[in-house]
Amino acid sequence: MPVLPLDELQLRETDPKTGKLRTLPALHPELKADRSFVLYKPPPKVRDPALVEEFLERAKFIADDLNWLLALPHDKFWCQVIFDETLQKCLDSYLCHAPRKFDASLDFPLEVNDIQKCLHRSVFLTFLRMSTHKESKEHFITPSVFGEILYNNFLFDIPKILDLCVLFGKGNGSLLQKMIENIFTQQSSYFRDLNETVPTILQVFNNVLQECGLQCDGASAKPQKLEERVKVTPSTMPLQALKDIVLYLCDTCTTLWAFLDVFPLACQTVQKHDFCYRLASFYELAFPELESAIKRRTCEDKSYENIQPFIEEFLQIFTSVLQERRFLRDYDELFPVADDVSLLQQASSALDDTRTAYILQAVESAWEGVERRKTPVIKSPPPPMVPDGASAMVENAPKDSEGLDGAYHLEYDCAGATAAPAAKVSGVELDSLISQVKDLLPDLGEGFILACLEEHSYSVEQVIHNILEDRLVPSLDKLERTMPRQVKTEPTPLVTSRYNIFQDDEFDIFSRDSVDMSRVQKGRRKDKDTTKSLLNDKRLIAAQKERYSQYSVIVEEVPEQEGEAQFYRVDYEDEYDDTYDGNQVGANDADSDDELISRRPFTIPQVLRPKGQEEEEEEEEEEEVEETEKETTKQDHFVQDPAVLRERAEARRMTYLARKGYKYDNTPAVVGNVKGHGQSRDTVQERKKKEANKGARANHNRRVMADRKRNKGMIPS
């Protein structure tokens, strides 16, 4: 029998008023449970015990009701969602009043943060199930009817979708993208609503410009009335009005950015209204004025004067612990010091830059030689493409939705709803994984869920996907779906499960009965070698003597065996002329003695010599030195007299000049007569020639250059 969708399913039940059987559609108002959902209110801004207790009680009611709703079967769940107005008002109140990232962060008790986190997760799971039209092969809704149900009953609209993106976008982007794509795919009317929403967003920008007294587009600008006084600007408007405008802008821009980041297909619809151009124009007009006003108001606000003592205390504490390098590394890993200093610089203009730079430098030096550890960011894998639209969305049930970010210091840097552990898990973490699957599939037993997790490497999304698509392996398909979880066995005794450095070796007393006590040494060894014992040990020297003694045995000629010479003579029959092979021409000259014909005698190292042999060799060396000194005292005829060499060179030069036909007069005319008796013409000419040409040799032309400078007036005469 084919399975009918929920919108075509008919139920037969007894009428409580008449007691007769009747047939009702599965989606009927009378099938709704009588339950009233309360509205959500944010945590109190004042830390009042009464207000905190009221918030905890209200939040617990809402969380319990949503958990009850998620545990309902498929038909009961949709009857409650469609026909229960209190449920929709409760969900709308949470989307409107849940804290955003830009809200002021307050220090709340731990129980407030825990209940807010639990409520945040329950709301996300509720919307996740509401956006899924197929939970299994037996429980589904016709896609076209599903789109009409969402649109006609206002289960989703553009403002709700925007709030969902800004609240749950971080860490759950892939799930949200799949949810929103399924909603827009099953009901195309949402694209029309989005197209009508964009002009409203642009009108928000124009309203901000008008409130700030800034120029806006001419089409929407209104003429100033005569009775109006001076225009209000961001610098002159009341402080509370400026805060409202800034928060309003933050809410609008952050929400729009989160929506376009999660659902990029909406960019085409937004761009139809020249959104990029209008946004750039608004930014150019508004943001410089707002930034200037905020900085001016910050400096004028006297409340910042109260934080100066705390800043000084912060700097003093860090200055006193800079020598604790390990502490600095661990603290900087959890709470980066650079971020704290940056916040202090923004809060106080009187912050000492020298001290902060010194602290930052000390923190950086603490990381020298140590690899800076970073928190790994696990990226969730892309969701599988299935033809049923959002039918696989339930498989990616998140372990936890995004936290409250800056609102309660709950920056949950989770890997997203699709992240799953890769290694074997146990204890509380394993219970959490089982509860994730059981929240969406409450009919399954914990034992069956545990077996599925072990088969799929503890991947929650893979387990849910395979269960919904009926793709379990045969070993799991044969198991009972309601199988309970087995009772935990007793843990292994500590003695048999412990591991240490002596594991399974000769000293492991837990794995062997006897240990060789002679191998165990207590205290310092008595036979340990000392420096004196090492110096007295001559075994190495004795071993080396035999080795070096072999080097002194040098064989000049190798004797020939009988028959070898005759063999070589018979075999050698080339035409080489060896007449002069036996004559060493010039090899034995007295002035060409070298190592080629005279071999240096082998010398035994001094360490290996016997005592008597060392003295004899020293005497022989002294005699050789004396003979060498006597030979060096003999006259060496190699170096000749320089005067003789000069005479020979002059004779060669004169011979060369005579051969060229130049007659050289050895009588120098430069000398001339005695002073006072006059000089001949030749003497005067020779002296001038000498004076003019003497700079070409030793003086490096100094005289000529001096005359040149004097002629040009550079040197006074």
Phi, psi and omega per residue, in radians:
M1 nan 2.195 -3.114
P2 -1.173 2.580 3.136
V3 -1.493 2.260 -3.125
L4 -1.572 2.582 3.048
P5 -1.183 2.876 -3.061
L6 -1.113 -0.590 -3.111
D7 -1.269 -0.292 3.104
E8 -1.860 -0.067 -3.065
L9 -1.349 2.386 3.111
Q10 -2.025 2.378 -3.119
L11 -2.001 2.449 3.081
R12 -1.859 2.183 -3.128
E13 -2.573 2.949 -3.119
T14 -1.542 2.308 3.107
D15 -1.235 2.144 -3.108
P16 -1.137 -0.361 -3.105
K17 -1.541 -0.805 -3.069
T18 -1.743 -0.360 -3.112
G19 1.372 0.153 3.129
K20 -1.688 2.716 3.082
L21 -1.281 2.488 3.124
R22 -2.525 2.794 -3.139
T23 -1.965 2.195 3.141
L24 -2.228 2.578 3.015
P25 -1.158 2.697 -3.105
A26 -1.107 -0.524 3.093
L27 -1.768 1.599 -3.081
H28 -2.428 2.471 -3.104
P29 -1.037 -0.531 -3.102
E30 -1.240 -0.293 3.131
L31 -1.482 -0.052 3.123
K32 -1.284 2.422 3.104
A33 -1.320 2.588 -3.126
D34 -1.501 1.624 -3.095
R35 -2.521 2.385 -3.089
S36 -1.953 2.176 3.124
F37 -1.657 2.372 3.137
V38 -1.547 2.795 3.137
L39 -1.418 2.651 -3.135
Y40 -1.554 2.463 3.014
K41 -2.244 2.446 -3.097
P42 -1.203 2.871 3.093
P43 -1.041 2.572 -3.101
P44 -1.179 2.523 3.113
K45 -1.339 -0.400 3.101
V46 -1.754 2.330 -3.092
R47 -1.435 1.284 3.125
D48 -1.793 2.248 -3.115
P49 -0.995 -0.660 -3.137
A50 -1.166 -0.763 3.131
L51 -1.172 -0.654 3.118
V52 -1.135 -0.728 3.123
E53 -1.128 -0.676 3.107
E54 -1.116 -0.741 3.122
F55 -1.106 -0.751 -3.132
L56 -1.076 -0.714 -3.126
E57 -1.173 -0.767 -3.132
R58 -1.153 -0.768 -3.126
A59 -1.128 -0.626 3.121
K60 -1.184 -0.672 3.077
F61 -1.037 -0.812 -3.100
I62 -1.143 -0.755 -3.129
A63 -1.103 -0.721 3.123
D64 -1.147 -0.703 3.132
D65 -1.143 -0.703 3.139
L66 -1.206 -0.648 3.073
N67 -1.136 -0.662 3.050
W68 -1.095 -0.716 3.140
L69 -1.113 -0.738 -3.116
L70 -1.179 -0.464 -3.136
A71 -1.431 -0.109 -3.123
L72 -1.235 2.679 3.024
P73 -1.121 3.037 -3.019
H74 -1.078 -0.824 -3.088
D75 -1.229 -0.718 3.128
K76 -1.143 -0.650 -3.139
F77 -1.074 -0.800 -3.088
W78 -1.280 -0.534 3.039
C79 -1.119 -0.713 3.132
Q80 -1.196 -0.695 -3.109
V81 -1.181 -0.718 -3.041
I82 -1.349 -0.692 -2.952
F83 -1.877 -0.038 3.141
D84 -1.731 1.825 -3.120
E85 -1.246 -0.528 -3.141
T86 -1.158 -0.542 3.100
L87 -1.155 -0.781 -3.135
Q88 -1.149 -0.659 3.096
K89 -1.162 -0.639 3.099
C90 -1.121 -0.806 3.135
L91 -1.141 -0.697 3.112
D92 -1.117 -0.664 3.140
S93 -1.151 -0.609 3.106
Y94 -1.215 -0.747 3.130
L95 -1.093 -0.566 -3.107
C96 -1.384 -0.697 -2.949
H97 -1.902 -0.035 3.105
A98 -1.118 2.434 -3.095
P99 -1.077 2.463 3.082
R100 -1.765 3.079 -3.121
K101 -1.130 -0.619 -3.028
F102 -1.507 -0.035 3.103
D103 -1.227 2.687 -3.135
A104 -1.133 2.258 -3.129
S105 -1.432 2.308 -3.138
L106 -2.091 2.669 -3.129
D107 -1.592 1.785 -3.113
F108 -1.838 2.796 3.077
P109 -1.090 2.865 -3.087
L110 -1.120 -0.629 -3.105
E111 -1.184 -0.537 3.086
V112 -1.161 -0.770 3.130
N113 -1.128 -0.672 -3.120
D114 -1.168 -0.785 -3.113
I115 -1.219 -0.582 3.091
Q116 -1.175 -0.679 3.095
K117 -1.123 -0.755 3.124
C118 -1.118 -0.742 3.125
L119 -1.145 -0.683 3.116
H120 -1.024 -0.754 -3.135
R121 -1.180 -0.738 -3.111
S122 -1.124 -0.687 3.114
V123 -1.113 -0.741 -3.132
F124 -1.118 -0.746 3.128
L125 -1.126 -0.583 3.112
T126 -1.135 -0.841 3.110
F127 -1.153 -0.568 3.107
L128 -1.106 -0.742 3.130
R129 -1.266 -0.550 3.111
M130 -1.188 -0.436 -3.127
S131 -1.603 0.120 -3.108
T132 -1.919 2.110 -3.121
H133 -1.662 -0.137 3.129
K134 -2.424 1.985 3.110
E135 -1.709 -0.472 3.106
S136 -2.837 -3.116 3.120
K137 -1.206 -0.422 -3.135
E138 -1.679 -0.355 -3.061
H139 -2.140 1.805 -3.142
F140 -2.779 2.935 3.124
I141 -2.206 2.515 3.081
T142 -1.004 2.268 -3.049
P143 -0.955 -0.761 -3.121
S144 -1.145 -0.726 3.111
V145 -1.177 -0.613 3.113
F146 -1.058 -0.754 3.108
G147 -1.106 -0.672 3.114
E148 -1.177 -0.648 3.130
I149 -1.112 -0.775 -3.136
L150 -1.110 -0.750 -3.017
Y151 -1.358 -0.775 -3.057
N152 -1.275 -0.517 3.141
N153 -1.689 0.121 3.100
F154 0.958 0.621 3.071
L155 -1.178 -0.575 3.045
F156 -2.342 2.466 2.968
D157 -2.539 3.087 -3.050
I158 -1.084 -0.794 3.091
P159 -1.055 -0.688 3.104
K160 -1.120 -0.735 -3.138
I161 -1.111 -0.696 3.098
L162 -1.096 -0.751 3.124
D163 -1.163 -0.651 3.091
L164 -1.068 -0.687 -3.126
C165 -1.179 -0.724 -3.087
V166 -1.322 -0.462 -3.122
L167 -1.522 -0.659 -3.010
F168 -2.081 0.162 -3.076
G169 -1.188 -0.653 -3.101
K170 -1.273 2.098 3.124
G171 1.537 -0.233 -3.121
N172 -2.296 0.524 -3.068
G173 -1.069 -0.718 -3.112
S174 -1.154 -0.699 3.113
L175 -1.165 -0.778 3.133
L176 -1.101 -0.698 3.123
Q177 -1.072 -0.717 3.125
K178 -1.193 -0.678 3.102
M179 -1.062 -0.899 -3.048
I180 -1.190 -0.679 3.088
E181 -1.064 -0.703 3.118
N182 -1.139 -0.686 3.135
I183 -1.131 -0.819 -3.124
F184 -1.224 -0.508 3.128
T185 -1.263 -0.753 -3.110
Q186 -1.341 -0.356 3.129
Q187 -2.444 1.718 -3.101
S188 -1.234 -0.197 3.141
S189 -1.134 -0.376 3.118
Y190 -1.151 -0.507 3.055
F191 -1.134 -0.661 3.098
R192 -1.156 -0.713 3.104
D193 -1.123 -0.665 3.106
L194 -1.138 -0.673 3.114
N195 -1.117 -0.567 3.100
E196 -1.413 -0.296 -3.120
T197 -1.453 -0.515 -3.068
V198 -1.048 -0.785 3.083
P199 -1.034 -0.559 3.093
T200 -1.128 -0.699 3.103
I201 -1.134 -0.709 3.105
L202 -1.151 -0.594 3.093
Q203 -1.159 -0.517 3.064
V204 -1.070 -0.739 3.115
F205 -1.096 -0.728 3.119
N206 -1.139 -0.678 3.107
N207 -1.109 -0.656 3.102
V208 -1.129 -0.714 3.118
L209 -1.123 -0.690 3.126
Q210 -1.184 -0.703 3.120
E211 -1.142 -0.547 3.141
C212 -1.516 -0.048 -3.136
G213 1.261 0.469 -3.123
L214 -1.795 2.791 -3.105
Q215 -1.288 2.408 3.108
C216 -2.211 -2.993 -3.115
D217 -1.069 2.542 -3.089
G218 -1.147 -0.524 -3.091
A219 -1.170 -0.612 -3.086
S220 -1.804 -0.056 -3.112
A221 -1.318 2.474 3.124
K222 -1.846 2.465 3.109
P223 -1.175 2.550 -3.123
Q224 -1.294 2.333 3.137
K225 -1.286 2.690 -3.087
L226 -1.183 -0.605 -3.092
E227 -1.362 -0.152 3.122
E228 -1.281 2.462 3.133
R229 -1.569 -2.665 -3.094
V230 -1.085 2.432 -3.118
K231 -1.166 2.547 3.111
V232 -1.460 2.337 3.117
T233 -2.040 2.873 3.110
P234 -1.009 -0.471 -3.121
S235 -1.386 -0.418 -3.071
T236 -1.863 -0.211 -3.104
M237 -1.275 2.779 3.110
P238 -1.016 2.671 -3.074
L239 -1.106 -0.704 -3.127
Q240 -1.145 -0.658 3.099
A241 -1.135 -0.673 3.096
L242 -1.130 -0.713 3.109
K243 -1.099 -0.724 3.138
D244 -1.089 -0.730 -3.139
I245 -1.140 -0.751 -3.123
V246 -1.133 -0.769 3.124
L247 -1.167 -0.622 3.104
Y248 -1.100 -0.760 3.104
L249 -1.143 -0.741 3.124
C250 -1.051 -0.762 -3.141
D251 -1.108 -0.782 -3.101
T252 -1.152 -0.853 -3.072
C253 -1.206 -0.717 3.141
T254 -1.147 -0.726 3.131
T255 -1.142 -0.768 -3.140
L256 -1.127 -0.719 3.125
W257 -1.117 -0.751 -3.134
A258 -1.108 -0.678 -3.130
F259 -1.160 -0.815 -3.137
L260 -1.193 -0.512 3.107
D261 -1.253 -0.636 -3.135
V262 -1.405 -0.644 -3.048
F263 -2.180 1.402 -3.078
P264 -1.118 -0.369 -3.135
L265 -1.114 -0.337 3.131
A266 -1.308 -0.206 -3.104
C267 -1.095 -0.623 -3.141
Q268 -1.123 -0.735 3.122
T269 -1.165 -0.695 -3.131
V270 -1.168 -0.669 -3.065
Q271 -1.260 -0.254 3.110
K272 -1.078 -0.374 -3.097
H273 -1.788 0.404 -3.115
D274 0.941 0.785 -3.039
F275 -1.130 -0.718 -3.096
C276 -1.076 -0.750 3.135
Y277 -1.148 -0.758 -3.128
R278 -1.159 -0.657 3.128
L279 -1.166 -0.726 3.128
A280 -1.133 -0.701 3.116
S281 -1.130 -0.737 3.112
F282 -1.110 -0.729 -3.139
Y283 -1.071 -0.747 -3.108
E284 -1.135 -0.574 -3.108
L285 -1.475 -0.740 -2.951
A286 -1.584 -0.796 -2.939
F287 -1.157 -0.703 3.085
P288 -1.047 -0.712 3.137
E289 -1.176 -0.748 3.139
L290 -1.151 -0.702 3.132
E291 -1.122 -0.752 3.120
S292 -1.118 -0.708 3.137
A293 -1.172 -0.685 3.140
I294 -1.143 -0.739 3.126
K295 -1.123 -0.709 -3.127
R296 -1.182 -0.736 3.127
R297 -1.176 -0.573 3.118
T298 -1.122 -0.739 3.132
C299 -1.196 -0.556 -3.111
E300 -1.437 -0.327 -3.093
D301 -1.232 2.098 -3.096
K302 -1.329 -0.211 -3.123
S303 -1.162 -0.406 3.125
Y304 -1.256 -0.303 3.102
E305 -1.180 -0.415 -3.105
N306 -1.303 -0.323 -3.095
I307 -1.554 -0.132 -3.105
Q308 -1.067 -0.735 3.085
P309 -1.071 -0.623 3.125
F310 -1.210 -0.644 3.081
I311 -1.107 -0.752 3.129
E312 -1.112 -0.701 3.114
E313 -1.140 -0.673 3.091
F314 -1.056 -0.799 -3.141
L315 -1.151 -0.678 3.138
Q316 -1.152 -0.731 3.140
I317 -1.087 -0.804 -3.118
F318 -1.197 -0.592 3.103
T319 -1.140 -0.561 -3.098
S320 -1.394 -0.314 -3.096
V321 -1.959 0.300 -3.093
L322 -1.188 -0.416 -3.140
Q323 -1.382 -0.213 3.115
E324 -1.500 1.506 -2.991
R325 -1.196 -0.704 -3.135
R326 -1.128 -0.746 3.110
F327 -1.083 -0.729 -3.130
L328 -1.099 -0.723 -3.136
R329 -1.112 -0.818 -3.116
D330 -1.177 -0.670 3.116
Y331 -1.174 -0.741 -3.116
D332 -1.181 -0.491 3.107
E333 -1.196 -0.675 -3.133
L334 -1.483 -0.759 -3.109
F335 -2.250 1.635 -3.082
P336 -0.969 2.205 -3.120
V337 -1.168 -0.589 -3.138
A338 -1.073 -0.630 3.105
D339 -1.182 -0.702 3.112
D340 -1.107 -0.748 3.132
V341 -1.127 -0.663 3.110
S342 -1.100 -0.701 3.094
L343 -1.134 -0.697 3.126
L344 -1.147 -0.656 3.107
Q345 -1.140 -0.585 3.094
Q346 -1.312 -0.530 -3.082
A347 -1.435 -0.502 -3.071
S348 -2.371 2.224 3.094
S349 -1.427 -0.240 -3.114
A350 -1.641 0.294 -3.126
L351 -1.228 2.359 -3.113
D352 -1.325 1.953 -3.120
D353 -1.193 -0.528 -3.131
T354 -1.144 -0.762 -3.139
R355 -1.185 -0.727 3.128
T356 -1.145 -0.690 3.100
A357 -1.117 -0.649 3.110
Y358 -1.145 -0.703 3.128
I359 -1.160 -0.778 3.135
L360 -1.111 -0.666 3.113
Q361 -1.155 -0.675 3.109
A362 -1.145 -0.669 3.109
V363 -1.139 -0.719 3.112
E364 -1.141 -0.680 3.123
S365 -1.169 -0.474 3.092
A366 -1.170 -0.393 3.123
W367 -1.562 -0.041 -3.116
E368 -1.141 2.311 -3.122
G369 1.422 -0.083 -3.132
V370 -2.165 2.307 3.134
E371 -1.241 2.200 -3.138
R372 -1.229 2.109 -3.104
R373 -1.478 2.432 3.130
K374 -2.155 2.565 3.132
T375 -1.221 2.080 -3.109
P376 -1.177 2.425 3.108
V377 -1.844 2.008 -3.100
I378 -1.625 2.072 -3.136
K379 -1.553 2.322 -3.131
S380 -1.304 2.510 3.127
P381 -1.219 2.718 3.130
P382 -1.124 2.515 -3.113
P383 -1.168 2.564 3.140
P384 -1.190 2.515 3.121
M385 -1.482 2.059 3.141
V386 -2.177 2.620 -3.099
P387 -1.301 -0.209 -3.054
D388 -1.581 0.352 3.100
G389 1.174 -1.875 -3.068
A390 -1.652 0.287 -3.090
S391 -1.172 -0.413 -3.141
A392 -1.718 0.128 -3.110
M393 -1.244 -0.607 -3.104
V394 -1.152 -0.421 -3.126
E395 -1.164 -0.403 -3.104
N396 -1.692 0.673 -3.136
A397 -1.004 2.231 -3.026
P398 -1.333 2.558 3.000
K399 -1.146 -0.592 3.065
D400 -2.864 2.389 3.066
S401 -1.323 3.120 -3.078
E402 -1.080 2.486 3.121
G403 -1.300 -2.950 -3.071
L404 -1.562 0.213 3.051
D405 0.916 -2.222 -3.046
G406 -1.318 -0.195 -3.045
A407 -1.146 -0.713 -3.104
Y408 -2.260 0.485 -3.085
H409 0.985 0.541 -3.124
L410 -1.857 1.080 3.125
E411 -1.372 1.525 -3.094
Y412 -1.438 1.725 3.130
D413 -1.433 1.106 -3.114
C414 -1.459 2.912 -3.112
A415 -1.529 0.139 3.139
G416 1.787 3.023 -3.078
A417 -1.274 -0.336 -3.072
T418 -1.684 0.036 -3.135
A419 -1.320 2.462 -3.128
A420 -2.436 2.602 -3.137
P421 -1.200 2.544 -3.113
A422 -1.694 -0.467 -3.116
A423 -1.748 3.000 -3.127
K424 -1.208 2.342 -3.097
V425 -2.101 2.860 -3.140
S426 -2.759 3.070 3.056
G427 1.227 -2.386 -3.065
V428 -1.130 -0.659 -3.129
E429 -1.123 -0.700 3.104
L430 -1.159 -0.696 3.080
D431 -1.074 -0.632 3.117
S432 -1.147 -0.719 3.115
L433 -1.125 -0.705 3.121
I434 -1.131 -0.689 -3.137
S435 -1.172 -0.548 3.097
Q436 -1.084 -0.783 3.132
V437 -1.203 -0.673 -3.080
K438 -1.244 -0.472 3.105
D439 -1.089 -0.676 -3.123
L440 -1.607 -0.452 3.132
L441 -2.217 1.311 -3.019
P442 -1.202 -0.264 -3.101
D443 -1.363 -0.244 -3.082
L444 -1.422 2.588 3.079
G445 -1.481 2.699 -3.108
E446 -1.159 -0.570 3.099
G447 -1.144 -0.726 3.100
F448 -1.159 -0.709 3.121
I449 -1.122 -0.704 3.129
L450 -1.106 -0.721 3.107
A451 -1.114 -0.681 3.105
C452 -1.155 -0.716 3.120
L453 -1.104 -0.734 3.122
E454 -1.141 -0.606 3.140
E455 -1.235 -0.589 -3.059
H456 -1.850 0.511 3.063
S457 0.980 0.669 3.067
Y458 1.033 0.604 3.082
S459 -1.677 1.925 -3.067
V460 -1.141 -0.803 -3.094
E461 -1.117 -0.619 3.129
Q462 -1.220 -0.653 3.118
V463 -1.124 -0.850 -3.123
I464 -1.109 -0.716 -3.134
H465 -1.086 -0.816 -3.117
N466 -1.196 -0.571 3.102
I467 -1.203 -0.778 -3.123
L468 -1.189 -0.650 -3.127
E469 -1.533 0.024 3.127
D470 1.000 0.872 -3.125
R471 -2.076 0.514 3.133
L472 -1.249 2.654 3.097
V473 -1.186 2.742 -3.080
P474 -1.000 -0.599 -3.123
S475 -1.132 -0.613 3.112
L476 -1.428 -0.565 -3.109
D477 -1.169 -0.427 3.139
K478 -1.417 -0.252 -3.102
L479 -1.324 2.735 3.091
E480 -1.310 2.270 -3.081
R481 -1.143 -0.465 -3.128
T482 -1.731 0.353 -3.087
M483 -1.104 2.222 -3.139
P484 -1.344 2.944 -3.138
R485 -1.423 2.393 -3.106
Q486 -1.241 2.662 3.128
V487 -1.250 2.437 -3.135
K488 -1.174 2.389 3.095
T489 -1.413 2.908 3.133
E490 -1.160 2.480 -3.136
P491 -1.191 2.709 3.130
T492 -1.146 2.396 3.111
P493 -0.982 2.594 -3.070
L494 -1.142 -0.590 -3.073
V495 -1.169 -0.695 -3.097
T496 -1.462 -0.216 -3.102
S497 -1.876 -0.040 -3.080
R498 -1.385 2.680 3.122
Y499 -2.306 2.405 3.085
N500 -2.581 -2.974 -3.054
I501 -1.286 -0.286 3.130
F502 -1.719 0.327 -3.056
Q503 -1.098 2.131 3.034
D504 1.049 0.515 3.050
D505 -1.966 -3.018 -3.043
E506 -1.236 -0.252 3.141
F507 -1.805 0.135 -3.121
D508 -1.431 1.800 -3.085
I509 -1.336 -0.232 3.126
F510 -1.470 -0.361 -3.123
S511 -1.881 -0.151 3.115
R512 -2.440 2.653 -3.077
D513 -1.460 -0.560 -3.083
S514 -2.177 2.563 3.130
V515 -2.235 2.356 3.111
D516 -1.206 1.818 -3.089
M517 -1.246 -0.317 3.098
S518 -1.197 -0.371 3.107
R519 -1.476 -0.125 -3.111
V520 -1.675 2.175 -3.120
Q521 -2.073 2.191 3.116
K522 -1.865 2.150 3.141
G523 1.456 -2.802 -3.068
R524 -1.448 2.416 3.127
R525 -1.241 2.400 -3.122
K526 -1.396 -0.511 -3.091
D527 -1.603 0.390 -3.137
K528 -1.257 2.365 -3.101
D529 -1.159 2.415 3.063
T530 -1.911 3.043 -3.140
T531 -1.138 -0.697 -3.133
K532 -1.148 -0.732 3.138
S533 -1.159 -0.598 3.102
L534 -1.177 -0.669 3.124
L535 -1.223 -0.582 -3.138
N536 -1.366 -0.220 -3.136
D537 -1.399 1.899 -3.090
K538 -1.809 0.288 -3.099
R539 -1.146 -0.626 3.140
L540 -1.172 -0.677 3.132
I541 -1.160 -0.718 3.131
A542 -1.135 -0.620 3.122
A543 -1.214 -0.509 -3.118
Q544 -1.450 -0.353 -3.126
K545 -1.070 -0.781 -3.135
E546 -1.094 -0.613 -3.132
R547 -1.188 -0.803 -3.121
Y548 -1.299 -0.404 3.108
S549 -1.168 -0.447 3.111
Q550 -1.215 -0.436 -3.125
Y551 -1.228 -0.404 -3.107
S552 -1.375 -0.224 -3.138
V553 -1.531 1.791 -3.092
I554 -2.048 2.141 -3.136
V555 -1.744 2.010 -3.123
E556 -1.320 -0.745 -3.104
E557 -2.279 2.409 3.113
V558 -1.650 2.065 -3.124
P559 -1.144 2.503 3.142
E560 -1.557 2.490 3.065
Q561 -1.445 2.766 3.137
E562 -1.110 2.289 3.134
G563 1.685 -0.388 -3.111
E564 -1.249 -0.761 -3.114
A565 -1.095 -0.786 3.118
Q566 -1.079 -0.631 3.134
F567 -1.120 -0.773 -3.139
Y568 -1.182 -0.652 -3.123
R569 -1.168 -0.685 -3.132
V570 -1.213 -0.652 -3.067
D571 -1.327 -0.484 -3.063
Y572 -1.575 1.850 -3.093
E573 -2.399 0.691 3.102
D574 -1.526 3.134 -3.048
E575 -1.709 0.348 -3.109
Y576 -1.234 2.343 3.138
D577 -1.517 1.843 -3.102
D578 -1.848 0.640 -3.132
T579 -1.125 -0.731 -3.038
Y580 -1.793 0.293 -3.111
D581 -1.188 -0.518 -3.108
G582 -1.448 -0.141 -3.110
N583 -1.712 2.128 3.077
Q584 -1.606 1.576 -3.068
V585 -1.287 2.033 3.092
G586 1.249 0.051 -3.081
A587 -1.385 -0.481 -3.077
N588 -1.823 0.326 3.114
D589 -1.116 2.682 -3.105
A590 -1.200 -0.550 -3.086
D591 -1.614 0.127 -3.138
S592 -2.160 0.470 3.128
D593 -1.269 2.182 3.121
D594 -2.551 -2.995 -3.058
E595 -1.290 -0.153 3.138
L596 -1.247 -0.572 -3.101
I597 -1.998 -0.232 3.107
S598 -2.092 2.017 -3.095
R599 -1.543 2.327 3.098
R600 -1.304 2.280 -3.105
P601 -1.149 2.563 3.131
F602 -1.229 2.433 -3.128
T603 -2.097 2.185 3.104
I604 -1.295 2.367 3.103
P605 -0.969 2.577 -3.056
Q606 -1.099 -0.534 -3.120
V607 -1.160 -0.552 -3.064
L608 -1.643 0.027 -3.132
R609 -1.419 2.525 2.952
P610 -1.203 2.856 -3.083
K611 -1.119 -0.781 -3.136
G612 -1.140 -0.706 -3.121
Q613 -1.165 -0.583 3.126
E614 -1.080 -0.744 -3.124
E615 -1.181 -0.726 -3.141
E616 -1.103 -0.741 -3.129
E617 -1.173 -0.590 3.091
E618 -1.128 -0.700 3.111
E619 -1.125 -0.730 3.120
E620 -1.087 -0.691 3.125
E621 -1.132 -0.669 3.111
E622 -1.110 -0.703 3.110
E623 -1.117 -0.703 3.118
E624 -1.113 -0.662 3.112
V625 -1.120 -0.708 3.138
E626 -1.123 -0.738 3.121
E627 -1.103 -0.671 3.134
T628 -1.131 -0.706 3.117
E629 -1.113 -0.673 3.113
K630 -1.125 -0.712 3.142
E631 -1.132 -0.625 -3.131
T632 -1.246 -0.361 3.129
T633 -1.354 -0.247 3.092
K634 -1.156 2.636 -3.105
Q635 -1.208 2.335 3.140
D636 -1.773 1.984 -3.115
H637 -1.480 0.101 -3.096
F638 -1.273 -0.708 3.140
V639 -1.507 2.045 -3.085
Q640 -1.632 2.981 -3.110
D641 -1.249 2.226 3.140
P642 -1.056 -0.585 3.134
A643 -1.100 -0.713 3.111
V644 -1.116 -0.691 3.127
L645 -1.125 -0.698 3.113
R646 -1.135 -0.691 3.112
E647 -1.097 -0.749 3.127
R648 -1.102 -0.709 3.128
A649 -1.143 -0.692 3.114
E650 -1.140 -0.675 3.116
A651 -1.129 -0.733 3.112
R652 -1.105 -0.700 3.140
R653 -1.127 -0.744 3.138
M654 -1.133 -0.673 3.110
T655 -1.095 -0.699 3.123
Y656 -1.130 -0.742 -3.131
L657 -1.184 -0.644 3.123
A658 -1.164 -0.659 3.120
R659 -1.144 -0.532 3.100
K660 -1.402 -0.157 3.141
G661 1.563 0.232 -3.140
Y662 -1.643 2.202 -3.136
K663 -1.675 2.081 -3.067
Y664 -1.899 2.227 3.136
D665 -1.652 2.051 -3.096
N666 -1.289 -0.254 -3.131
T667 -1.443 1.845 -3.079
P668 -1.203 2.233 3.133
A669 -1.465 -0.094 -3.104
V670 -1.301 -0.484 -3.077
V671 -1.130 -0.881 3.055
G672 1.263 -2.919 -3.111
N673 -1.522 -3.129 3.114
V674 -1.185 2.575 -3.108
K675 -1.094 2.285 3.140
G676 1.775 -0.165 -3.124
H677 -1.856 0.144 3.109
G678 1.456 2.716 -3.114
Q679 -2.153 2.621 3.140
S680 -1.330 2.944 -3.135
R681 -1.133 -0.707 3.140
D682 -1.116 -0.667 -3.136
T683 -1.121 -0.753 -3.139
V684 -1.107 -0.757 3.141
Q685 -1.120 -0.750 3.138
E686 -1.119 -0.643 3.127
R687 -1.172 -0.710 3.084
K688 -1.096 -0.729 3.132
K689 -1.097 -0.706 3.140
K690 -1.151 -0.722 -3.124
E691 -1.119 -0.653 -3.095
A692 -1.331 -0.544 -3.015
N693 -1.830 -0.019 -3.093
K694 -1.253 -0.335 3.126
G695 -1.335 -0.172 -3.108
A696 -1.332 -0.176 -3.078
R697 -1.989 -1.584 -2.961
A698 -1.424 -0.551 -3.060
N699 -1.506 -0.032 3.060
H700 1.006 0.742 3.003
N701 1.117 0.520 -3.113
R702 -1.193 -0.699 -3.095
R703 -1.129 -0.748 -3.130
V704 -1.105 -0.761 -3.132
M705 -1.176 -0.605 3.082
A706 -1.150 -0.731 3.094
D707 -1.119 -0.628 -3.132
R708 -1.151 -0.741 3.109
K709 -1.144 -0.684 -3.128
R710 -1.156 -0.680 3.135
N711 -1.149 -0.532 3.133
K712 -1.523 0.034 3.089
G713 1.473 0.209 -3.120
M714 -1.374 -0.466 3.137
I715 -2.095 2.194 3.136
P716 -1.145 2.418 -3.117
S717 -1.272 nan nan
